[in-house]
Amino acid sequence: MDTRGIRIEEYDYPLPEERIAGHPLAQRDGSKLLVWQGGEAREDVFTSLPDLIPAGELMLFNNTRVIQARLRFAKETGARVETFLLEPAEPREYTENFARRGECAWLCLVGGLKRWKTGELSRQITVGGKEALLTATRDRAQADTGGGQVRVTFRWTADCSWAEVLEAVGELPIPPYLNRETEESDKTSYQTVYARREGSVAAPTAGLHFTSRVLEALDAKGIDREELTLHVGAGTFRPVKSETIGEHEMHAEHVAVKRQTVEKLILHHGRATAVGTTSVRTAESLYYMALKAVRLMALGADTGESGELDVSQWEPYETSNPSALPDTETALRALLAYMDRHELDTLHASTRIIIAPGYKFRIVRAMLTNFHQPQSTLLLLVSAFVGEGKWREIYDFALGHGFRFLSYGDASLLMP
């Protein structure tokens, strides 16, 4: 099918505001769970999940952690300027950037940009009980990197890391559609219980339902659990404004996958259940990273450097002869050979992959996900997974049975 010609208006549905969950449930795993299997939907509860996943299955979890990415400044005139961190610019590696002391740079969205034409923003902060000065300088030479992104250099006088600065004075960026300010409770409830790698500006929300008891029940049943990382960017909230998705631009998001995870996928014949659309996009990107690795190694042009296996938005749709592509297990073995060749314990890359009707899934065979916004790329992904038109049956069922929607809402387990 002509994936690029898909009209986003065909993926609309009525979502009453009262169905958008403004806050999470008091008990994470107490949410409803819509189970879609064999073409039929039924209602269950999230604590039943371990009973629904087959013993011996491999589940993939995104272990990204949401950072306190919003920093507010006030000019001497009283005008307010807000910087919203998107991705590291210098150093570019997340862990290195968060560990930096004294200075670092980020690509940011800036609220009140017109009020910040020149000069340095500053504010007094307290980090670890000590007073310090935090400043922000707009890089005029690289002012706009596309999509309104601005490079900003931050400097601080305290003897501490950038991670400590953000923890002390940053604000957690909850989704804009919640129409409220961030509350203290969000600092806990808007993180998964297994979040450990800082870098996201939005939570992988399907994972918010998990508790220690659900994870322990999965382990007790003999279900394999592996973690991977996709740092969710602000593009996750970006609406599709074009008439067709072929004109919509996906933002790049950083991916990190350990060698052990690739090995586990091979042991499971390249198939897994993904927790959340971010895990889906990461897992499916691995196949196309593998194809690139094969081509580069055949040419002797591989370097092992971060970036050479990046996946572009339309890469999965540009193969002239899909039947000639290797099966998933063969591709993953080649990716493992690439990692071994360059002594990589962790594969770092970025992905812009868009998954929409017409996409062929290579790794993910079942998916846990929340209920997404109308006319969103995430809804396109769900449609691609369950089959054209089936998403409406699922969402009609959810609307008709009192399910709560979006980030703090209920979950669905999709098993085509």
C-alpha positions as a Markdown table, in Angstrom:
| # | Residue | x | y | z |
|---|---|---|---|---|
| 1 | Met | 0.0 | 0.0 | 0.0 |
| 2 | Asp | 1.0 | 3.6 | -0.4 |
| 3 | Thr | 2.0 | 4.3 | 3.2 |
| 4 | Arg | 3.2 | 7.9 | 2.5 |
| 5 | Gly | -0.2 | 8.7 | 1.0 |
| 6 | Ile | -2.1 | 7.8 | 4.2 |
| 7 | Arg | -4.4 | 10.7 | 5.2 |
| 8 | Ile | -4.1 | 11.4 | 8.9 |
| 9 | Glu | -7.8 | 12.5 | 9.1 |
| 10 | Glu | -8.7 | 8.9 | 8.7 |
| 11 | Tyr | -7.2 | 8.2 | 12.1 |
| 12 | Asp | -9.4 | 10.5 | 14.1 |
| 13 | Tyr | -11.9 | 9.6 | 16.8 |
| 14 | Pro | -13.9 | 11.5 | 19.4 |
| 15 | Leu | -12.0 | 11.7 | 22.7 |
| 16 | Pro | -14.1 | 13.5 | 25.4 |
| 17 | Glu | -11.9 | 15.5 | 27.8 |
| 18 | Glu | -13.2 | 13.7 | 30.8 |
| 19 | Arg | -11.8 | 10.4 | 29.4 |
| 20 | Ile | -8.2 | 11.8 | 29.5 |
| 21 | Ala | -6.7 | 10.7 | 32.8 |
| 22 | Gly | -5.4 | 13.8 | 34.6 |
| 23 | His | -3.7 | 11.8 | 37.3 |
| 24 | Pro | -2.6 | 8.2 | 37.8 |
| 25 | Leu | -4.4 | 5.7 | 39.9 |
| 26 | Ala | -3.2 | 5.4 | 43.5 |
| 27 | Gln | -2.1 | 1.8 | 42.7 |
| 28 | Arg | -0.1 | 1.6 | 39.4 |
| 29 | Asp | -1.1 | -2.0 | 38.6 |
| 30 | Gly | -4.8 | -1.4 | 39.4 |
| 31 | Ser | -5.6 | -0.1 | 36.0 |
| 32 | Lys | -7.8 | -1.7 | 33.5 |
| 33 | Leu | -6.3 | -3.9 | 30.7 |
| 34 | Leu | -7.9 | -4.3 | 27.4 |
| 35 | Val | -6.9 | -7.6 | 25.9 |
| 36 | Trp | -7.2 | -7.9 | 22.1 |
| 37 | Gln | -6.6 | -11.4 | 20.9 |
| 38 | Gly | -7.9 | -13.4 | 17.9 |
| 39 | Gly | -9.6 | -10.3 | 16.6 |
| 40 | Glu | -11.7 | -9.8 | 19.7 |
| 41 | Ala | -11.5 | -7.4 | 22.7 |
| 42 | Arg | -12.2 | -8.1 | 26.3 |
| 43 | Glu | -11.7 | -6.3 | 29.6 |
| 44 | Asp | -9.2 | -7.5 | 32.3 |
| 45 | Val | -7.0 | -5.9 | 35.0 |
| 46 | Phe | -3.3 | -5.2 | 34.8 |
| 47 | Thr | -2.4 | -7.5 | 37.6 |
| 48 | Ser | -3.5 | -10.4 | 35.3 |
| 49 | Leu | -0.8 | -9.6 | 32.8 |
| 50 | Pro | 1.6 | -12.4 | 33.9 |
| 51 | Asp | -1.2 | -14.9 | 33.3 |
| 52 | Leu | -1.6 | -13.6 | 29.7 |
| 53 | Ile | 2.0 | -13.8 | 28.6 |
| 54 | Pro | 3.2 | -17.3 | 27.6 |
| 55 | Ala | 5.9 | -18.9 | 29.7 |
| 56 | Gly | 9.3 | -18.6 | 28.1 |
| 57 | Glu | 8.4 | -15.4 | 26.2 |
| 58 | Leu | 10.9 | -12.5 | 26.0 |
| 59 | Met | 9.6 | -9.1 | 27.0 |
| 60 | Leu | 11.4 | -5.8 | 26.1 |
| 61 | Phe | 11.2 | -2.8 | 28.5 |
| 62 | Asn | 12.5 | 0.7 | 27.8 |
| 63 | Asn | 14.5 | 1.7 | 30.9 |
| 64 | Thr | 14.8 | 5.4 | 30.0 |
| 65 | Arg | 14.3 | 7.9 | 32.8 |
| 66 | Val | 12.5 | 11.3 | 32.4 |
| 67 | Ile | 14.7 | 14.2 | 33.2 |
| 68 | Gln | 13.6 | 17.5 | 34.8 |
| 69 | Ala | 14.0 | 19.1 | 31.4 |
| 70 | Arg | 12.3 | 22.4 | 31.9 |
| 71 | Leu | 14.3 | 25.4 | 33.2 |
| 72 | Arg | 12.8 | 28.8 | 33.8 |
| 73 | Phe | 14.6 | 32.1 | 33.8 |
| 74 | Ala | 13.6 | 35.8 | 34.3 |
| 75 | Lys | 15.3 | 38.7 | 32.5 |
| 76 | Glu | 16.0 | 41.9 | 34.3 |
| 77 | Thr | 13.0 | 43.4 | 32.6 |
| 78 | Gly | 10.8 | 40.7 | 34.3 |
| 79 | Ala | 10.2 | 38.9 | 31.0 |
| 80 | Arg | 10.1 | 35.2 | 31.5 |
| 81 | Val | 12.0 | 32.7 | 29.2 |
| 82 | Glu | 11.8 | 28.9 | 29.5 |
| 83 | Thr | 14.2 | 26.4 | 28.1 |
| 84 | Phe | 13.1 | 22.9 | 27.4 |
| 85 | Leu | 16.0 | 20.4 | 27.0 |
| 86 | Leu | 15.7 | 18.2 | 23.9 |
| 87 | Glu | 19.0 | 16.5 | 23.4 |
| 88 | Pro | 22.7 | 17.0 | 24.4 |
| 89 | Ala | 24.8 | 19.1 | 22.0 |
| 90 | Glu | 28.2 | 19.2 | 23.9 |
| 91 | Pro | 29.1 | 16.6 | 25.0 |
| 92 | Arg | 26.6 | 14.7 | 22.8 |
| 93 | Glu | 26.7 | 11.4 | 24.8 |
| 94 | Tyr | 24.0 | 11.5 | 27.4 |
| 95 | Thr | 25.9 | 10.0 | 30.3 |
| 96 | Glu | 28.9 | 12.2 | 29.7 |
| 97 | Asn | 26.8 | 15.3 | 29.4 |
| 98 | Phe | 24.9 | 14.6 | 32.7 |
| 99 | Ala | 28.3 | 14.0 | 34.4 |
| 100 | Arg | 29.8 | 17.3 | 33.1 |
| 101 | Arg | 30.7 | 19.9 | 35.7 |
| 102 | Gly | 30.6 | 23.6 | 35.1 |
| 103 | Glu | 29.4 | 23.8 | 31.5 |
| 104 | Cys | 27.4 | 21.9 | 28.9 |
| 105 | Ala | 25.3 | 22.6 | 25.9 |
| 106 | Trp | 21.9 | 21.3 | 24.8 |
| 107 | Leu | 19.5 | 21.7 | 21.9 |
| 108 | Cys | 16.4 | 23.3 | 23.4 |
| 109 | Leu | 12.9 | 24.5 | 22.6 |
| 110 | Val | 12.6 | 28.0 | 24.0 |
| 111 | Gly | 9.4 | 29.6 | 25.3 |
| 112 | Gly | 9.6 | 33.4 | 25.0 |
| 113 | Leu | 12.4 | 33.2 | 22.3 |
| 114 | Lys | 11.4 | 36.6 | 20.9 |
| 115 | Arg | 12.1 | 38.1 | 24.3 |
| 116 | Trp | 15.6 | 36.6 | 24.3 |
| 117 | Lys | 17.4 | 38.1 | 21.3 |
| 118 | Thr | 20.7 | 38.8 | 23.0 |
| 119 | Gly | 22.4 | 38.6 | 26.3 |
| 120 | Glu | 22.8 | 36.0 | 29.0 |
| 121 | Leu | 20.0 | 34.6 | 31.2 |
| 122 | Ser | 20.8 | 33.9 | 34.8 |
| 123 | Arg | 19.3 | 32.8 | 38.1 |
| 124 | Gln | 20.4 | 32.0 | 41.6 |
| 125 | Ile | 20.1 | 28.4 | 42.5 |
| 126 | Thr | 20.7 | 26.1 | 45.4 |
| 127 | Val | 22.4 | 22.8 | 44.8 |
| 128 | Gly | 23.2 | 20.5 | 47.7 |
| 129 | Gly | 22.6 | 23.3 | 50.2 |
| 130 | Lys | 25.0 | 25.6 | 48.4 |
| 131 | Glu | 24.2 | 28.8 | 46.6 |
| 132 | Ala | 25.3 | 29.1 | 42.9 |
| 133 | Leu | 24.7 | 31.0 | 39.7 |
| 134 | Leu | 23.2 | 29.3 | 36.7 |
| 135 | Thr | 23.5 | 31.0 | 33.3 |
| 136 | Ala | 22.1 | 30.3 | 29.8 |
| 137 | Thr | 23.6 | 31.7 | 26.6 |
| 138 | Arg | 21.9 | 31.3 | 23.2 |
| 139 | Asp | 24.3 | 30.3 | 20.5 |
| 140 | Arg | 23.6 | 32.8 | 17.7 |
| 141 | Ala | 25.8 | 31.0 | 15.2 |
| 142 | Gln | 23.7 | 27.9 | 15.4 |
| 143 | Ala | 20.4 | 29.5 | 16.5 |
| 144 | Asp | 18.0 | 27.3 | 14.7 |
| 145 | Thr | 18.9 | 23.6 | 13.9 |
| 146 | Gly | 15.4 | 22.9 | 12.5 |
| 147 | Gly | 12.0 | 22.6 | 14.1 |
| 148 | Gly | 12.6 | 25.7 | 16.3 |
| 149 | Gln | 15.5 | 24.0 | 18.2 |
| 150 | Val | 18.1 | 26.4 | 19.6 |
| 151 | Arg | 21.5 | 25.5 | 21.0 |
| 152 | Val | 21.9 | 26.8 | 24.5 |
| 153 | Thr | 25.1 | 26.7 | 26.6 |
| 154 | Phe | 24.6 | 26.4 | 30.4 |
| 155 | Arg | 27.2 | 27.3 | 33.0 |
| 156 | Trp | 27.0 | 27.0 | 36.7 |
| 157 | Thr | 29.3 | 28.0 | 39.5 |
| 158 | Ala | 28.6 | 25.1 | 41.9 |
| 159 | Asp | 31.0 | 22.2 | 42.1 |
| 160 | Cys | 28.5 | 19.6 | 41.0 |
| 161 | Ser | 27.3 | 17.7 | 37.9 |
| 162 | Trp | 24.7 | 18.9 | 35.4 |
| 163 | Ala | 22.5 | 16.0 | 36.6 |
| 164 | Glu | 22.6 | 17.5 | 40.1 |
| 165 | Val | 21.7 | 20.9 | 38.8 |
| 166 | Leu | 18.6 | 19.5 | 36.9 |
| 167 | Glu | 17.6 | 17.6 | 40.0 |
| 168 | Ala | 17.8 | 20.7 | 42.1 |
| 169 | Val | 16.1 | 23.3 | 39.8 |
| 170 | Gly | 14.6 | 21.6 | 36.8 |
| 171 | Glu | 10.9 | 20.8 | 36.4 |
| 172 | Leu | 9.5 | 17.5 | 35.2 |
| 173 | Pro | 7.8 | 18.0 | 31.8 |
| 174 | Ile | 4.4 | 16.3 | 32.0 |
| 175 | Pro | 2.4 | 16.1 | 28.8 |
| 176 | Pro | 0.8 | 19.4 | 27.7 |
| 177 | Tyr | -2.6 | 17.8 | 27.2 |
| 178 | Leu | -2.9 | 17.3 | 30.9 |
| 179 | Asn | -3.5 | 21.1 | 31.1 |
| 180 | Arg | -2.0 | 21.4 | 34.6 |
| 181 | Glu | 1.3 | 22.3 | 36.3 |
| 182 | Thr | 3.7 | 19.6 | 37.3 |
| 183 | Glu | 3.0 | 18.4 | 40.9 |
| 184 | Glu | 5.4 | 16.9 | 43.3 |
| 185 | Ser | 3.8 | 13.5 | 43.0 |
| 186 | Asp | 4.5 | 13.4 | 39.2 |
| 187 | Lys | 8.2 | 13.1 | 40.0 |
| 188 | Thr | 7.5 | 9.5 | 41.1 |
| 189 | Ser | 4.3 | 8.6 | 39.2 |
| 190 | Tyr | 5.7 | 9.8 | 35.8 |
| 191 | Gln | 8.6 | 7.4 | 36.1 |
| 192 | Thr | 8.6 | 3.6 | 35.6 |
| 193 | Val | 9.8 | 1.6 | 38.5 |
| 194 | Tyr | 12.6 | 0.3 | 36.3 |
| 195 | Ala | 13.7 | 3.7 | 35.0 |
| 196 | Arg | 17.5 | 4.0 | 35.2 |
| 197 | Arg | 19.0 | 5.8 | 32.1 |
| 198 | Glu | 18.4 | 9.5 | 32.2 |
| 199 | Gly | 17.5 | 11.2 | 28.9 |
| 200 | Ser | 13.8 | 11.3 | 28.1 |
| 201 | Val | 11.5 | 14.3 | 28.1 |
| 202 | Ala | 8.4 | 12.0 | 28.2 |
| 203 | Ala | 7.8 | 8.7 | 29.9 |
| 204 | Pro | 7.4 | 5.4 | 28.1 |
| 205 | Thr | 3.9 | 5.4 | 29.5 |
| 206 | Ala | 2.9 | 1.7 | 29.0 |
| 207 | Gly | 5.6 | 0.9 | 31.6 |
| 208 | Leu | 4.0 | 3.1 | 34.2 |
| 209 | His | 1.6 | 0.3 | 35.1 |
| 210 | Phe | 4.3 | -2.1 | 36.3 |
| 211 | Thr | 5.0 | -2.7 | 40.0 |
| 212 | Ser | 7.5 | -5.0 | 41.7 |
| 213 | Arg | 4.8 | -7.6 | 42.3 |
| 214 | Val | 3.9 | -7.8 | 38.6 |
| 215 | Leu | 7.6 | -8.0 | 37.6 |
| 216 | Glu | 8.2 | -10.7 | 40.2 |
| 217 | Ala | 5.2 | -12.6 | 38.9 |
| 218 | Leu | 6.6 | -12.5 | 35.3 |
| 219 | Asp | 9.9 | -13.8 | 36.6 |
| 220 | Ala | 8.2 | -16.6 | 38.6 |
| 221 | Lys | 6.5 | -17.7 | 35.4 |
| 222 | Gly | 9.8 | -18.0 | 33.6 |
| 223 | Ile | 9.3 | -15.0 | 31.3 |
| 224 | Asp | 12.6 | -13.4 | 30.1 |
| 225 | Arg | 12.9 | -9.7 | 30.7 |
| 226 | Glu | 15.4 | -7.5 | 28.8 |
| 227 | Glu | 15.9 | -3.7 | 28.9 |
| 228 | Leu | 16.8 | -1.4 | 26.1 |
| 229 | Thr | 16.8 | 2.4 | 25.8 |
| 230 | Leu | 15.1 | 4.9 | 23.6 |
| 231 | His | 15.2 | 8.4 | 25.0 |
| 232 | Val | 11.8 | 9.9 | 24.2 |
| 233 | Gly | 12.0 | 13.3 | 22.5 |
| 234 | Ala | 9.6 | 16.2 | 22.4 |
| 235 | Gly | 8.5 | 14.9 | 19.0 |
| 236 | Thr | 6.3 | 12.4 | 20.8 |
| 237 | Phe | 3.9 | 15.3 | 21.5 |
| 238 | Arg | 4.2 | 16.8 | 18.0 |
| 239 | Pro | 0.9 | 16.5 | 16.2 |
| 240 | Val | 0.7 | 15.5 | 12.5 |
| 241 | Lys | -0.2 | 18.8 | 10.8 |
| 242 | Ser | 0.2 | 17.6 | 7.2 |
| 243 | Glu | -2.7 | 16.0 | 5.3 |
| 244 | Thr | -0.7 | 12.9 | 4.5 |
| 245 | Ile | 2.0 | 11.3 | 6.7 |
| 246 | Gly | 4.5 | 11.4 | 3.9 |
| 247 | Glu | 4.9 | 15.1 | 4.7 |
| 248 | His | 5.3 | 14.5 | 8.4 |
| 249 | Glu | 8.9 | 14.6 | 9.8 |
| 250 | Met | 9.9 | 12.3 | 12.6 |
| 251 | His | 12.5 | 13.5 | 15.0 |
| 252 | Ala | 15.6 | 11.4 | 15.8 |
| 253 | Glu | 15.7 | 9.7 | 19.1 |
| 254 | His | 18.7 | 8.1 | 20.8 |
| 255 | Val | 18.8 | 4.3 | 21.1 |
| 256 | Ala | 21.1 | 2.1 | 23.2 |
| 257 | Val | 20.9 | -1.7 | 23.1 |
| 258 | Lys | 23.2 | -4.1 | 24.9 |
| 259 | Arg | 24.9 | -7.1 | 23.4 |
| 260 | Gln | 23.1 | -9.3 | 25.8 |
| 261 | Thr | 19.7 | -8.1 | 24.5 |
| 262 | Val | 20.7 | -9.0 | 20.9 |
| 263 | Glu | 21.8 | -12.4 | 22.1 |
| 264 | Lys | 18.5 | -12.9 | 24.0 |
| 265 | Leu | 16.5 | -12.0 | 20.9 |
| 266 | Ile | 18.5 | -14.5 | 18.9 |
| 267 | Leu | 17.7 | -17.2 | 21.5 |
| 268 | His | 14.1 | -16.3 | 21.1 |
| 269 | His | 14.3 | -16.6 | 17.3 |
| 270 | Gly | 14.1 | -12.8 | 16.9 |
| 271 | Arg | 10.6 | -12.5 | 18.4 |
| 272 | Ala | 9.5 | -10.7 | 21.5 |
| 273 | Thr | 6.7 | -8.8 | 23.3 |
| 274 | Ala | 7.3 | -5.1 | 23.6 |
| 275 | Val | 6.3 | -2.9 | 26.5 |
| 276 | Gly | 5.3 | 0.4 | 24.9 |
| 277 | Thr | 5.6 | 1.9 | 21.5 |
| 278 | Thr | 9.1 | 3.2 | 22.3 |
| 279 | Ser | 10.2 | -0.4 | 22.8 |
| 280 | Val | 8.5 | -1.4 | 19.6 |
| 281 | Arg | 10.3 | 1.3 | 17.6 |
| 282 | Thr | 13.7 | 0.4 | 19.2 |
| 283 | Ala | 13.3 | -3.3 | 18.6 |
| 284 | Glu | 12.1 | -2.9 | 15.0 |
| 285 | Ser | 14.9 | -0.4 | 14.3 |
| 286 | Leu | 17.4 | -3.2 | 15.2 |
| 287 | Tyr | 16.5 | -5.1 | 12.1 |
| 288 | Tyr | 17.4 | -2.1 | 9.8 |
| 289 | Met | 20.5 | -1.4 | 11.8 |
| 290 | Ala | 21.5 | -5.0 | 11.1 |
| 291 | Leu | 20.9 | -4.6 | 7.3 |
| 292 | Lys | 23.2 | -1.5 | 7.4 |
| 293 | Ala | 25.8 | -3.4 | 9.3 |
| 294 | Val | 25.8 | -6.2 | 6.7 |
| 295 | Arg | 26.2 | -3.7 | 3.8 |
| 296 | Leu | 29.0 | -1.8 | 5.5 |
| 297 | Met | 30.9 | -5.0 | 6.5 |
| 298 | Ala | 30.6 | -6.4 | 3.0 |
| 299 | Leu | 32.2 | -3.1 | 1.7 |
| 300 | Gly | 34.8 | -3.0 | 4.5 |
| 301 | Ala | 33.5 | 0.4 | 5.3 |
| 302 | Asp | 32.3 | -0.2 | 8.9 |
| 303 | Thr | 33.9 | 1.8 | 11.7 |
| 304 | Gly | 31.8 | 0.9 | 14.7 |
| 305 | Glu | 31.3 | 4.6 | 15.4 |
| 306 | Ser | 28.0 | 5.9 | 16.9 |
| 307 | Gly | 25.8 | 7.1 | 14.1 |
| 308 | Glu | 26.7 | 4.8 | 11.2 |
| 309 | Leu | 23.8 | 2.5 | 11.8 |
| 310 | Asp | 21.2 | 5.3 | 12.3 |
| 311 | Val | 17.8 | 4.5 | 10.9 |
| 312 | Ser | 16.0 | 7.0 | 8.7 |
| 313 | Gln | 12.2 | 7.6 | 8.7 |
| 314 | Trp | 11.3 | 5.8 | 5.5 |
| 315 | Glu | 14.1 | 3.2 | 5.4 |
| 316 | Pro | 11.8 | 0.2 | 6.0 |
| 317 | Tyr | 9.6 | 1.1 | 3.0 |
| 318 | Glu | 12.4 | 1.7 | 0.5 |
| 319 | Thr | 13.4 | -1.9 | -0.3 |
| 320 | Ser | 12.8 | -2.8 | -3.9 |
| 321 | Asn | 12.8 | -6.5 | -3.3 |
| 322 | Pro | 11.5 | -7.3 | 0.3 |
| 323 | Ser | 11.6 | -11.1 | -0.4 |
| 324 | Ala | 15.4 | -10.9 | -0.7 |
| 325 | Leu | 15.8 | -9.5 | 2.8 |
| 326 | Pro | 17.3 | -11.9 | 5.4 |
| 327 | Asp | 15.1 | -13.3 | 8.1 |
| 328 | Thr | 15.2 | -11.6 | 11.5 |
| 329 | Glu | 17.4 | -14.2 | 13.3 |
| 330 | Thr | 20.0 | -14.1 | 10.5 |
| 331 | Ala | 20.0 | -10.3 | 10.5 |
| 332 | Leu | 20.5 | -10.2 | 14.3 |
| 333 | Arg | 23.4 | -12.6 | 14.1 |
| 334 | Ala | 25.0 | -10.2 | 11.6 |
| 335 | Leu | 24.4 | -7.3 | 14.0 |
| 336 | Leu | 26.0 | -9.3 | 16.8 |
| 337 | Ala | 29.0 | -10.0 | 14.5 |
| 338 | Tyr | 29.3 | -6.3 | 13.9 |
| 339 | Met | 29.3 | -5.5 | 17.6 |
| 340 | Asp | 31.9 | -8.2 | 18.2 |
| 341 | Arg | 34.1 | -6.9 | 15.4 |
| 342 | His | 34.2 | -3.5 | 17.0 |
| 343 | Glu | 34.2 | -4.7 | 20.6 |
| 344 | Leu | 30.9 | -3.0 | 21.4 |
| 345 | Asp | 29.1 | -4.0 | 24.6 |
| 346 | Thr | 26.3 | -1.5 | 23.8 |
| 347 | Leu | 25.1 | -0.3 | 20.4 |
| 348 | His | 24.4 | 3.4 | 20.3 |
| 349 | Ala | 22.4 | 4.9 | 17.3 |
| 350 | Ser | 19.4 | 7.0 | 16.6 |
| 351 | Thr | 16.1 | 6.2 | 14.9 |
| 352 | Arg | 13.5 | 8.2 | 13.0 |
| 353 | Ile | 11.5 | 5.2 | 12.0 |
| 354 | Ile | 7.8 | 5.7 | 11.4 |
| 355 | Ile | 5.6 | 2.7 | 11.7 |
| 356 | Ala | 2.3 | 3.0 | 9.9 |
| 357 | Pro | 0.0 | 0.7 | 7.9 |
| 358 | Gly | 2.1 | -1.1 | 5.2 |
| 359 | Tyr | 4.9 | -1.7 | 7.6 |
| 360 | Lys | 6.1 | -5.4 | 8.1 |
| 361 | Phe | 6.9 | -6.2 | 11.7 |
| 362 | Arg | 10.2 | -8.1 | 12.0 |
| 363 | Ile | 10.6 | -8.6 | 15.8 |
| 364 | Val | 7.5 | -7.6 | 17.8 |
| 365 | Arg | 4.7 | -10.1 | 18.0 |
| 366 | Ala | 2.7 | -8.7 | 20.9 |
| 367 | Met | 2.6 | -5.2 | 22.3 |
| 368 | Leu | 1.5 | -3.6 | 25.6 |
| 369 | Thr | 0.5 | 0.0 | 25.1 |
| 370 | Asn | -1.8 | 2.8 | 26.4 |
| 371 | Phe | -4.5 | 4.6 | 24.4 |
| 372 | His | -3.2 | 7.3 | 22.2 |
| 373 | Gln | -4.3 | 10.7 | 20.9 |
| 374 | Pro | -6.4 | 11.0 | 17.7 |
| 375 | Gln | -4.4 | 11.7 | 14.5 |
| 376 | Ser | -1.1 | 10.7 | 16.1 |
| 377 | Thr | 1.8 | 8.7 | 14.8 |
| 378 | Leu | 1.4 | 6.3 | 17.7 |
| 379 | Leu | -2.2 | 5.5 | 16.6 |
| 380 | Leu | -0.7 | 4.8 | 13.1 |
| 381 | Leu | 1.7 | 2.3 | 14.8 |
| 382 | Val | -1.2 | 0.6 | 16.5 |
| 383 | Ser | -3.1 | 0.4 | 13.3 |
| 384 | Ala | -0.1 | -1.1 | 11.5 |
| 385 | Phe | 0.2 | -3.7 | 14.2 |
| 386 | Val | -3.4 | -4.9 | 14.6 |
| 387 | Gly | -4.4 | -4.6 | 10.9 |
| 388 | Glu | -6.1 | -1.8 | 9.0 |
| 389 | Gly | -9.4 | -0.7 | 10.5 |
| 390 | Lys | -9.0 | -2.9 | 13.6 |
| 391 | Trp | -7.8 | 0.0 | 15.7 |
| 392 | Arg | -11.3 | 1.5 | 15.6 |
| 393 | Glu | -12.9 | -1.7 | 17.0 |
| 394 | Ile | -10.3 | -1.6 | 19.9 |
| 395 | Tyr | -10.8 | 2.1 | 20.6 |
| 396 | Asp | -14.6 | 1.9 | 20.4 |
| 397 | Phe | -14.5 | -0.9 | 22.9 |
| 398 | Ala | -12.3 | 1.1 | 25.2 |
| 399 | Leu | -14.6 | 4.2 | 25.0 |
| 400 | Gly | -17.6 | 2.1 | 25.5 |
| 401 | His | -16.2 | 0.3 | 28.6 |
| 402 | Gly | -15.0 | 3.3 | 30.6 |
| 403 | Phe | -11.2 | 3.0 | 29.9 |
| 404 | Arg | -9.0 | 6.0 | 30.8 |
| 405 | Phe | -6.9 | 7.4 | 28.0 |
| 406 | Leu | -3.4 | 8.8 | 27.3 |
| 407 | Ser | -0.3 | 8.9 | 29.5 |
| 408 | Tyr | -1.9 | 8.2 | 32.9 |
| 409 | Gly | -4.7 | 6.1 | 31.5 |
| 410 | Asp | -5.3 | 2.4 | 31.2 |
| 411 | Ala | -3.4 | -0.2 | 29.1 |
| 412 | Ser | -4.0 | -2.6 | 26.3 |
| 413 | Leu | -2.3 | -5.9 | 25.4 |
| 414 | Leu | -2.4 | -6.4 | 21.7 |
| 415 | Met | -1.9 | -10.0 | 20.4 |
| 416 | Pro | -2.8 | -10.3 | 16.7 |
